[in-house]
């Protein structure tokens, strides 16, 4: 955010979700509630000052979370999200590998959240083809804030949400 503030403003102005990923990319399950709060709130305050928007989505680094993080994030007004399709784009295998990993992933289905990294070498090259490929398979791309349950749900170990039946 500090390196590309104009990009963050443009993303927000275009109506896209902005998500929090922590201040220092730490293993969140190893932190106290106060440390979790600080990691989340520092980024929140910077984005709010830059864009005027309050974020509500938090994806913990490495997908690493525990009850302390979930409870702390919820207290701050955040919904903790995971993913169920990993593009493995950070491994820099190439655009074709990213494309096949996503479009042929065993978990790809309605409600899937795909993990991709904007700084990975080949992600930009693969993105348009991934979007087209998903649409060709009949999927609609929506912001995560429209996709997730925000109350009365549980999340399994693969990052999928389910309506709480109890």
Residue frames relative to the residue before (quaternion, step in Angstrom):
aa qw qx qy qz dx dy dz
X 1.0000 0.0000 0.0000 0.0000 0.00 0.00 0.00
X 0.6637 0.4976 -0.3146 0.4613 3.56 0.96 -0.80
X 0.6799 0.5009 -0.2881 0.4514 3.60 1.06 -0.73
X 0.8142 0.1609 -0.0524 0.5554 3.59 1.04 -0.74
X 0.0094 0.8522 -0.5231 0.0039 3.61 0.71 0.98
X 0.6389 0.5297 -0.3399 0.4423 3.61 1.00 -0.70
X 0.6119 0.5332 -0.3447 0.4716 3.58 1.11 -0.63
X 0.6397 0.5169 -0.3240 0.4676 3.58 0.97 -0.85
X 0.6513 0.5059 -0.3154 0.4694 3.58 0.93 -0.84
X 0.6659 0.5057 -0.3037 0.4567 3.59 0.94 -0.88
X 0.6293 0.5260 -0.3314 0.4664 3.59 1.00 -0.80
X 0.6712 0.4883 -0.2895 0.4767 3.56 0.92 -0.92
X 0.6698 0.5111 -0.3001 0.4472 3.58 0.91 -0.92
X 0.6612 0.5030 -0.3027 0.4671 3.60 1.14 -0.61
X 0.5693 -0.6422 0.3580 0.3679 3.57 1.30 0.01
X 0.4556 0.6834 -0.4540 0.3454 3.57 1.23 0.22
X 0.5608 -0.5664 0.4761 0.3714 3.55 -1.27 0.43
X 0.1800 -0.7112 0.6641 0.1443 3.52 -1.20 0.66
X 0.1081 -0.8105 0.5744 0.0383 3.56 -0.86 0.93
X 0.4231 -0.6874 0.5463 0.2237 3.49 -1.23 0.68
X 0.0955 -0.8062 0.5836 0.0160 3.58 -0.94 0.93
X 0.6170 -0.5567 0.2919 0.4735 3.59 1.39 0.25
X 0.5981 -0.5893 0.4268 0.3361 3.51 -1.27 0.44
X 0.8528 0.1641 -0.0257 0.4952 3.59 0.81 -1.00
X 0.4532 -0.7263 0.4290 0.2881 3.61 1.25 0.36
X 0.2807 0.7802 -0.5032 0.2435 3.57 0.89 0.98
X 0.5674 -0.5193 0.4963 0.4026 3.55 -1.36 0.18
X 0.3004 -0.8185 0.4620 0.1623 3.56 -0.05 1.30
X 0.6271 0.5508 -0.3516 0.4239 3.62 1.06 -0.60
X 0.6527 0.5115 -0.3109 0.4643 3.57 1.25 -0.26
X 0.6334 0.5555 -0.3130 0.4385 3.58 1.30 -0.11
X 0.5227 -0.5951 0.5043 0.3439 3.53 -1.27 0.43
X 0.6840 -0.4565 0.3581 0.4421 3.57 -1.27 0.17
X 0.6576 0.5062 -0.3147 0.4607 3.60 0.95 -0.83
X 0.6550 0.4976 -0.3132 0.4747 3.59 1.00 -0.79
X 0.6186 0.5269 -0.3362 0.4761 3.61 1.03 -0.75
X 0.6445 0.5332 -0.3098 0.4521 3.53 0.92 -0.97
X 0.6714 0.4992 -0.2962 0.4608 3.58 0.91 -0.91
X 0.6415 0.5319 -0.3165 0.4532 3.61 0.97 -0.87
X 0.7067 0.4434 -0.2533 0.4897 3.58 0.99 -0.82
X 0.7091 0.4975 -0.2756 0.4167 3.57 0.76 -1.04
X 0.6046 0.5634 -0.3728 0.4219 3.62 0.98 -0.71
X 0.6809 0.4633 -0.2870 0.4892 3.58 0.90 -0.90
X 0.6156 0.5620 -0.3426 0.4334 3.56 0.96 -0.88
X 0.6878 0.4918 -0.2860 0.4508 3.57 0.83 -1.01
X 0.6501 0.5152 -0.3199 0.4578 3.61 0.99 -0.79
X 0.6751 0.4809 -0.2966 0.4744 3.59 0.91 -0.88
X 0.6245 0.5362 -0.3324 0.4604 3.58 1.00 -0.80
X 0.6657 0.4965 -0.2992 0.4699 3.58 0.92 -0.90
X 0.6967 0.4875 -0.2671 0.4535 3.59 0.97 -0.89
X 0.8302 0.2479 -0.0804 0.4928 3.59 0.85 -1.00
X 0.4169 -0.6966 0.4754 0.3391 3.57 1.18 -0.51
X 0.6220 0.5557 -0.3266 0.4446 3.60 1.31 0.03
X 0.3341 -0.6964 0.6001 0.2083 3.52 -1.20 0.72
X 0.3028 -0.7425 0.5686 0.1838 3.57 -0.81 0.96
X 0.1704 -0.7908 0.5801 0.0955 3.57 -1.20 0.59
X 0.6689 0.4835 -0.2879 0.4858 3.59 1.29 -0.11
X 0.0129 -0.7869 0.6169 -0.0101 3.55 -0.92 0.94
X 0.0595 -0.7629 0.6427 0.0385 3.55 -0.86 1.00
X 0.3475 -0.7644 0.5000 0.2120 3.56 -0.48 1.16
X 0.5682 -0.5819 0.4503 0.3683 3.58 -1.05 0.71
X 0.8427 0.1416 -0.1539 0.4962 3.54 -1.09 0.87
X 0.4940 -0.6445 0.4381 0.3856 3.61 1.24 0.01
X 0.4510 0.7173 -0.4103 0.3372 3.55 1.33 0.29
X 0.2043 0.7816 -0.5625 0.1761 3.56 -0.56 1.15
X 0.0797 -0.7481 0.6526 0.0904 3.52 -1.38 0.20
X 0.7442 -0.4026 0.2739 0.4572 3.58 -1.28 0.00
X 0.6049 0.5653 -0.3585 0.4314 3.60 1.03 -0.73
X 0.6726 0.4823 -0.2981 0.4757 3.57 0.89 -0.91
X 0.6581 0.5183 -0.3205 0.4422 3.59 0.82 -0.96
X 0.6796 0.4914 -0.2886 0.4619 3.58 0.86 -0.97
X 0.6637 0.5025 -0.3025 0.4642 3.58 0.96 -0.88
X 0.6516 0.5063 -0.3142 0.4694 3.58 0.92 -0.90
X 0.6503 0.5162 -0.3179 0.4579 3.59 0.93 -0.86
X 0.6317 0.5350 -0.3287 0.4547 3.59 1.01 -0.81
X 0.6960 0.4526 -0.2552 0.4956 3.58 1.16 -0.67
X 0.5872 -0.6117 0.3548 0.3939 3.59 1.27 0.12
X 0.5388 0.6367 -0.3825 0.3975 3.56 1.26 0.35
X 0.2676 -0.6873 0.6495 0.1851 3.50 -1.35 0.53
X 0.2962 -0.7538 0.5609 0.1715 3.58 -0.68 1.09
X 0.1051 -0.8041 0.5846 0.0245 3.55 -0.80 1.04
X 0.1983 -0.7242 0.6471 0.1319 3.49 -1.34 0.47
X 0.3654 -0.6798 0.5689 0.2841 3.54 -1.25 -0.42
X 0.2373 -0.7706 0.5665 0.1703 3.55 -1.21 0.32
X 0.7098 0.2964 -0.2361 0.5938 3.58 1.32 0.00
X 0.1165 -0.7967 0.5925 0.0259 3.56 -0.57 1.20
X 0.3534 -0.7605 0.5121 0.1858 3.58 -0.62 1.14
X 0.2426 -0.7872 0.5117 0.2442 3.58 1.24 -0.52
X 0.2342 0.8162 -0.4994 0.1719 3.58 1.17 0.57
X 0.5925 0.5944 -0.3593 0.4082 3.58 1.13 -0.56
X 0.6066 0.5654 -0.3572 0.4297 3.61 1.21 -0.30
X 0.3240 -0.7976 0.4571 0.2233 3.60 1.34 -0.11
X 0.2304 0.7888 -0.5267 0.2175 3.59 0.92 0.99
X 0.6257 -0.5203 0.3463 0.4668 3.60 1.21 -0.32
X 0.6702 -0.5316 0.3554 0.3767 3.53 -1.29 0.52
X 0.6514 0.5205 -0.3324 0.4407 3.62 0.92 -0.81
X 0.6427 0.5174 -0.3210 0.4650 3.58 1.02 -0.77
X 0.6335 0.5148 -0.3253 0.4774 3.59 1.00 -0.80
X 0.6490 0.5386 -0.3063 0.4415 3.55 0.92 -0.96
X 0.7157 0.4306 -0.2705 0.4787 3.59 0.77 -0.94
X 0.6078 0.5625 -0.3586 0.4307 3.60 1.02 -0.72
X 0.7061 0.4445 -0.2641 0.4839 3.58 0.94 -0.86
X 0.7530 0.4376 -0.2371 0.4304 3.58 0.63 -1.12
X 0.7471 0.3462 -0.2081 0.5279 3.59 1.19 -0.44
X 0.3488 0.7686 -0.4759 0.2472 3.58 1.28 0.21
X 0.5363 -0.6684 0.4197 0.2990 3.58 -0.93 0.94
X 0.7247 0.4304 -0.2478 0.4777 3.61 1.12 -0.55
X 0.4271 0.7142 -0.4703 0.2937 3.59 1.23 -0.12
X 0.3038 0.7392 -0.5493 0.2440 3.54 -0.71 1.11
X 0.7398 -0.3555 0.2896 0.4924 3.54 -1.29 -0.13
X 0.8064 0.2503 -0.2091 0.4933 3.54 -0.86 1.00
X 0.4230 0.7165 -0.4710 0.2932 3.60 1.21 0.01
X 0.1753 -0.7186 0.6630 0.1151 3.50 -1.23 0.70
X 0.2178 -0.8005 0.5534 0.0743 3.56 -0.67 1.19
X 0.2980 -0.7543 0.5645 0.1533 3.55 -0.83 1.06
X 0.1427 0.7526 -0.6299 0.1283 3.54 -0.77 1.13
X 0.2874 -0.7593 0.5658 0.1442 3.55 -1.20 0.57
X 0.4208 -0.7360 0.4681 0.2493 3.58 -0.68 1.06
X 0.6864 0.4802 -0.2942 0.4601 3.61 1.15 -0.37
X 0.4884 0.6611 -0.4444 0.3563 3.60 1.23 -0.10
X 0.6527 -0.6021 0.3213 0.3289 3.52 -1.03 0.94
X 0.8246 0.2652 -0.1114 0.4871 3.61 0.79 -0.97
X 0.3971 0.7511 -0.4621 0.2541 3.60 1.25 -0.04
X 0.6570 0.5182 -0.3188 0.4453 3.57 0.84 -0.94
X 0.6578 0.5201 -0.3099 0.4481 3.59 0.99 -0.84
X 0.7289 0.4440 -0.2329 0.4662 3.59 1.06 -0.75
X 0.5410 0.7003 -0.3856 0.2612 3.58 1.10 -0.67
X 0.6797 0.4858 -0.3145 0.4506 3.62 0.77 -0.95
X 0.6648 0.4952 -0.3043 0.4693 3.60 0.98 -0.82
X 0.6170 0.5306 -0.3470 0.4662 3.59 1.06 -0.65
X 0.6529 0.5068 -0.3156 0.4661 3.57 0.89 -0.92
X 0.6695 0.4871 -0.2952 0.4768 3.59 0.87 -0.94
X 0.6597 0.5197 -0.3054 0.4488 3.59 0.95 -0.88
X 0.6454 0.5034 -0.3134 0.4815 3.57 1.02 -0.78
X 0.6594 0.4963 -0.3086 0.4729 3.58 0.94 -0.85
X 0.6291 0.5321 -0.3296 0.4610 3.60 1.04 -0.75
X 0.6726 0.4686 -0.2855 0.4964 3.59 1.17 -0.57
X 0.6075 -0.6017 0.3322 0.3982 3.58 1.30 0.05
X 0.5050 0.6488 -0.4293 0.3738 3.58 1.24 0.18
X 0.2715 -0.7159 0.6193 0.1738 3.52 -1.24 0.63
X 0.3127 -0.7422 0.5635 0.1842 3.57 -0.89 0.91
X 0.0340 0.7988 -0.5966 0.0701 3.56 -0.72 1.11
X 0.5914 -0.5428 0.4354 0.4076 3.58 -1.19 0.37
X 0.5991 -0.5850 0.4049 0.3673 3.57 -1.06 0.71
X 0.6215 0.5602 -0.3542 0.4177 3.60 0.99 -0.73
X 0.6766 0.4485 -0.2900 0.5069 3.61 1.19 -0.45
X 0.6575 0.5491 -0.2879 0.4282 3.56 1.21 -0.48
X 0.7373 0.4622 -0.2426 0.4287 3.56 0.89 -0.93
X 0.4700 -0.5820 0.5699 0.3400 3.49 -1.36 0.38
X 0.2536 -0.7948 0.5347 0.1345 3.56 -0.96 0.80
X 0.7861 0.0820 -0.0842 0.6068 3.57 1.28 -0.10
X 0.8325 0.2235 -0.1812 0.4734 3.53 -1.33 0.44
X 0.5497 0.5885 -0.4144 0.4241 3.58 0.81 1.02
X 0.2216 -0.7111 0.6416 0.1834 3.50 -1.41 0.18
X 0.2502 -0.7526 0.5879 0.1591 3.56 -1.21 0.47
X 0.3300 -0.7464 0.5378 0.2114 3.58 -0.87 0.88
X 0.7211 -0.4610 0.3071 0.4162 3.57 -1.33 0.12
X 0.6643 0.4810 -0.3116 0.4799 3.61 1.22 -0.20
X 0.5954 -0.6095 0.3488 0.3903 3.58 1.27 0.13
X 0.5198 0.6263 -0.4257 0.3955 3.61 1.23 0.18
X 0.3327 -0.7314 0.5640 0.1903 3.55 -1.03 0.84
X 0.0668 -0.7638 0.6413 0.0303 3.52 -1.23 0.66
X 0.5234 -0.6060 0.4891 0.3459 3.55 -1.08 0.72
X 0.4465 -0.6848 0.5130 0.2619 3.55 -0.91 0.97
X 0.2583 -0.8091 0.5150 0.1163 3.57 -0.59 1.16
X 0.6101 0.5891 -0.3597 0.3890 3.61 1.20 -0.21
